[in-house]
Amino acid sequence: MAQAFHPATVLALKLGFIACLFALLGAVFLARWRMSSPSAGGTVVEQPIPFSHQHHVSDDGIDCRYCHTSVEKSRFAGLPSTDICLSCHAQLYRDAPMLALSLRPRRRWF
């Protein structure tokens, strides 16, 4: 019985399959790396402004996803930037002493 494909075609198909396999493994590795926590597990990150989840979530009814934008995309909620806080606090409680540092314009490094 004659071969269905030329030996060079079979080699190209095998190499293409191996390349696709490596590309898939690389994509999985990249996705897991991108979703990993930027800090060591269990490390407490100091917050620049005192914060109460009880007040914001239970009392005010703010959804977690408003501040923690990456919670549905990765395995950690992340620490929201002060820009998210200031979307409300630029109008509310402007004179609070604890917000005085965050209301000043900041220098951006990017």
N, C-alpha and C positions, 0 to 999 in steps of 0.2 A: 504494500500500500504506500502511496506517495505521501510526502509531508504536506500538511495543509498550509503551513507558513514557511517562509525562507528562514534559515537559521539566524540571520542578522535581525529579522523582524522579531523572532522569539527573544533574542537577547535584548532588543530595545524594549519590548513589553516587560520583561523581567526587571530591567533597570528602572523603567518608569514606575512599576509597582513598588519597588524598593524606595524610590525617591518620594512617592506619595506617602508611604508609610512613615518615612523620616519627617516629612512635612507635617503630617498629622500629629506625630509625637512631639514635634517642636511646638506646634500650636497649643497642644494640651499643656506642655511645660510652661509656655509663655502665659497662658490663661491662669494657671495656678500661681505663678509668680506674681502676676498683676493683682490677684485677689488676696495675696497674703498681707498680713499686718505689717505696717512700716516700722513698728516698734516691737521690742521683744514681748512675748506673751506675759501678761500679768504686770507689766510696767505701768505705773500710775503716771499719767501725764498731768502736770500742773496746769490748772486752768487760770487764764489771766484775769477772769472776773468770777467772783463767787456765783454759783449757779444752783438752782433748786429744781429738780425734775418734778417734785411734788407741786410746786407753784405753777410751772409752765404747762405741764401735761394734765395733771388732775384738776387744778383750779381753773386755769385758762382754757383747757381743752385743745391745746396745740398738738397736732399729730406729730409723731416721732420723725416721720419722713420729711417734715418741713426743715428741720435742722440737720438731721443725719441723712444727707442725700445719697450716700453710698450704701445704705443698709440693705437694699434689695439687690445690689450688684456684687457685694462681697460678703465675706464671713464676719466682718467687723463693722461696727456702726461708724467709726471715725469721729474725730473731734471737729465740730463745725468751726468755721472761721468767724471772726468777729463781725464780718460783713453781714452774715446771716442775722446775728443778734441786732445789728444796727438797722436792719430793714424795719424793725418795729421800734427799737429804742432810740432812733434818731428823732422820733416824734414823742414817744412815751418816756417819762421819767428822765428827761434830758439833764436835769439838775442833780441827779443822784451822784454822790461823791465817788461811788465805786465804778461808775461809767466814765468818769472824767478823762482817764487815760485813753480809752478806746474811741472817744468822740473826736480826738485830735486827728488831723490828716496824717496818714502814715506814708513812709517812703516805701515804694515797691521796688523789689530787687529783680523783677523779671520783666 
